[in-house]
Amino acid sequence: MNILTSTYGSYQSYILKNPITGDEVHILPELGGIIRQLTLTKEGESFTVIDTPADAEAFGANPKYASAFLFPWPSRIKDGHYTYRGESYQLPINEPEKQAAIHGIVHHENFEVVEEWTSVSAAGIRLRYEHDGSYEGYPFPFRFEIRYELLSTGKLDIMPQAVNTGGETMPVALGWHPYFQLPGGTVDDWTIYFPAARQIHLDDAFMMPAGSEPFDATEGYKLKNRSLDAIYQLNEAGYLTQLVSAKQGVTLNLEYTRGEGKVNYQVVYTFPDRQRVAMEPLTANVNAFNNGEGLYELQPEETYQMNYQVYLS
């Protein structure tokens, strides 16, 4: 297993690669530590399941948050305002059309590569970003790390974690924003399986929670001639989302950690071009800093950790 470096526009790219199978993941530490490209193989056939334009200028500064980590809050906080432990805070409005603070702090930050390793069975890197508490409306310092490890078995392990480096308890939630594809097929060829219990309705004006209804995709939800664009509360048992292409004979698997403070919500969005599906594991609901749904209180020196695994079958 190898680690290579290259450039993607003005960014340095780290590539974890299996030279035998062709599995590889391209990571941009300077752009929020995101995955730029992920190629996995099944029975000798390669599928680039996460991709960005080859032209870095066309990708720009990732305005759609592709593959970004969303911390210390995913999705929107209404009016950018919240109250925590009796104190009132005002965040910058970075989505003015919805009058919201969206997707946290770390998504476009420059991460430091603090560790690299290779062996016959794995190649990995660990990235780090230190927040000093100076972000307007979020005066809580923390250390955020992302650990990527590509295994010789064809699986990619992803472990984001945060440590409260301040002296006060801090409100947190976490999301990951990957856009998946199975080249050679389209959304109309695919069925999605995920452990949804309820679909959360969002109001049209500000995309804030406005009720919910039962939703079940555990036995599969065929996407042919259908579109999804919603957040779902997960049932208590499931830990796996699958994008299945019977036509192509391949399944994309996304596993995630469950339990209190872990992944209990998921966004699913089918792109209008019918080429990609966003499958976004979240620990909290929209506007969690105000409604408390999924919000986690991170104690001083406590570590908040999640695990995801992506693979084909």
Solvent accessible surface area in square Angstrom, and as a share of the most:
residue,aa,sasa,rsa
1,M,33,0.15
2,N,59,0.30
3,I,36,0.18
4,L,82,0.41
5,T,75,0.44
6,S,51,0.33
7,T,109,0.63
8,Y,11,0.04
9,G,55,0.53
10,S,105,0.68
11,Y,45,0.17
12,Q,78,0.35
13,S,1,0.01
14,Y,25,0.10
15,I,17,0.09
16,L,0,0.00
17,K,53,0.22
18,N,7,0.03
19,P,75,0.47
20,I,161,0.82
21,T,59,0.34
22,G,26,0.25
23,D,1,0.01
24,E,31,0.14
25,V,0,0.00
26,H,19,0.09
27,I,0,0.00
28,L,0,0.00
29,P,5,0.03
30,E,62,0.28
31,L,6,0.03
32,G,0,0.00
33,G,0,0.00
34,I,0,0.00
35,I,1,0.00
36,R,26,0.10
37,Q,36,0.16
38,L,0,0.00
39,T,16,0.10
40,L,1,0.00
41,T,26,0.15
42,K,52,0.22
43,E,166,0.75
44,G,75,0.72
45,E,99,0.44
46,S,66,0.43
47,F,6,0.02
48,T,31,0.18
49,V,0,0.00
50,I,5,0.03
51,D,59,0.30
52,T,14,0.08
53,P,61,0.38
54,A,103,0.80
55,D,84,0.43
56,A,20,0.15
57,E,156,0.70
58,A,71,0.55
59,F,21,0.09
60,G,35,0.33
61,A,60,0.47
62,N,1,0.01
63,P,97,0.61
64,K,146,0.62
65,Y,36,0.14
66,A,13,0.10
67,S,2,0.01
68,A,0,0.00
69,F,0,0.00
70,L,1,0.00
71,F,0,0.00
72,P,0,0.00
73,W,5,0.02
74,P,4,0.03
75,S,11,0.07
76,R,39,0.14
77,I,1,0.01
78,K,89,0.38
79,D,61,0.32
80,G,0,0.00
81,H,74,0.33
82,Y,2,0.01
83,T,77,0.45
84,Y,19,0.07
85,R,159,0.58
86,G,73,0.70
87,E,104,0.47
88,S,74,0.48
89,Y,36,0.14
90,Q,85,0.38
91,L,2,0.01
92,P,47,0.30
93,I,55,0.28
94,N,62,0.32
95,E,20,0.09
96,P,95,0.60
97,E,127,0.57
98,K,48,0.20
99,Q,78,0.35
100,A,0,0.00
101,A,1,0.01
102,I,13,0.07
103,H,16,0.07
104,G,2,0.02
105,I,10,0.05
106,V,0,0.00
107,H,22,0.10
108,H,62,0.28
109,E,60,0.27
110,N,100,0.52
111,F,6,0.02
112,E,109,0.49
113,V,38,0.22
114,V,45,0.26
115,E,73,0.33
116,E,93,0.42
117,W,56,0.20
118,T,73,0.42
119,S,56,0.36
120,V,143,0.82
121,S,59,0.38
122,A,8,0.06
123,A,0,0.00
124,G,0,0.00
125,I,0,0.00
126,R,57,0.21
127,L,0,0.00
128,R,68,0.25
129,Y,31,0.12
130,E,97,0.44
131,H,10,0.05
132,D,108,0.56
133,G,16,0.15
134,S,91,0.59
135,Y,62,0.24
136,E,112,0.50
137,G,16,0.15
138,Y,0,0.00
139,P,67,0.42
140,F,8,0.03
141,P,38,0.24
142,F,0,0.00
143,R,68,0.25
144,F,1,0.00
145,E,10,0.04
146,I,0,0.00
147,R,73,0.27
148,Y,0,0.00
149,E,25,0.11
150,L,0,0.00
151,L,38,0.19
152,S,45,0.29
153,T,106,0.62
154,G,14,0.14
155,K,64,0.27
156,L,0,0.00
157,D,38,0.20
158,I,1,0.01
159,M,40,0.18
160,P,0,0.00
161,Q,35,0.16
162,A,0,0.00
163,V,17,0.10
164,N,1,0.01
165,T,62,0.36
166,G,17,0.16
167,G,72,0.69
168,E,117,0.53
169,T,13,0.07
170,M,0,0.00
171,P,1,0.01
172,V,0,0.00
173,A,0,0.00
174,L,2,0.01
175,G,0,0.00
176,W,0,0.00
177,H,18,0.08
178,P,0,0.00
179,Y,23,0.09
180,F,0,0.00
181,Q,31,0.14
182,L,1,0.00
183,P,59,0.37
184,G,70,0.68
185,G,6,0.06
186,T,44,0.26
187,V,0,0.00
188,D,46,0.24
189,D,44,0.23
190,W,3,0.01
191,T,20,0.12
192,I,0,0.00
193,Y,71,0.27
194,F,3,0.01
195,P,7,0.04
196,A,3,0.03
197,A,37,0.29
198,R,87,0.32
199,Q,40,0.18
200,I,12,0.06
201,H,67,0.30
202,L,41,0.21
203,D,49,0.25
204,D,136,0.71
205,A,62,0.48
206,F,86,0.36
207,M,52,0.23
208,M,12,0.05
209,P,43,0.27
210,A,60,0.47
211,G,50,0.48
212,S,48,0.31
213,E,80,0.36
214,P,99,0.62
215,F,34,0.14
216,D,96,0.50
217,A,0,0.00
218,T,56,0.33
219,E,149,0.67
220,G,25,0.24
221,Y,41,0.15
222,K,137,0.58
223,L,0,0.00
224,K,125,0.53
225,N,128,0.66
226,R,108,0.39
227,S,81,0.52
228,L,14,0.07
229,D,96,0.50
230,A,10,0.08
231,I,2,0.01
232,Y,0,0.00
233,Q,74,0.33
234,L,11,0.06
235,N,43,0.22
236,E,169,0.76
237,A,89,0.69
238,G,16,0.15
239,Y,117,0.44
240,L,44,0.22
241,T,0,0.00
242,Q,48,0.21
243,L,0,0.00
244,V,37,0.21
245,S,0,0.00
246,A,93,0.72
247,K,146,0.62
248,Q,40,0.18
249,G,44,0.42
250,V,3,0.02
251,T,18,0.11
252,L,0,0.00
253,N,2,0.01
254,L,0,0.00
255,E,44,0.20
256,Y,11,0.04
257,T,39,0.23
258,R,49,0.18
259,G,38,0.36
260,E,160,0.72
261,G,11,0.10
262,K,52,0.22
263,V,1,0.00
264,N,36,0.19
265,Y,15,0.06
266,Q,0,0.00
267,V,28,0.16
268,V,0,0.00
269,Y,63,0.24
270,T,6,0.04
271,F,24,0.10
272,P,111,0.70
273,D,73,0.38
274,R,50,0.18
275,Q,84,0.37
276,R,68,0.25
277,V,0,0.00
278,A,0,0.00
279,M,0,0.00
280,E,12,0.05
281,P,0,0.00
282,L,3,0.02
283,T,1,0.01
284,A,0,0.00
285,N,4,0.02
286,V,4,0.02
287,N,19,0.10
288,A,6,0.04
289,F,10,0.04
290,N,70,0.36
291,N,57,0.29
292,G,41,0.40
293,E,77,0.34
294,G,29,0.28
295,L,46,0.23
296,Y,55,0.21
297,E,72,0.32
298,L,0,0.00
299,Q,83,0.37
300,P,51,0.32
301,E,150,0.67
302,E,48,0.22
303,T,67,0.39
304,Y,9,0.03
305,Q,62,0.27
306,M,0,0.00
307,N,66,0.34
308,Y,5,0.02
309,Q,35,0.15
310,V,0,0.00
311,Y,32,0.12
312,L,22,0.11
313,S,62,0.40
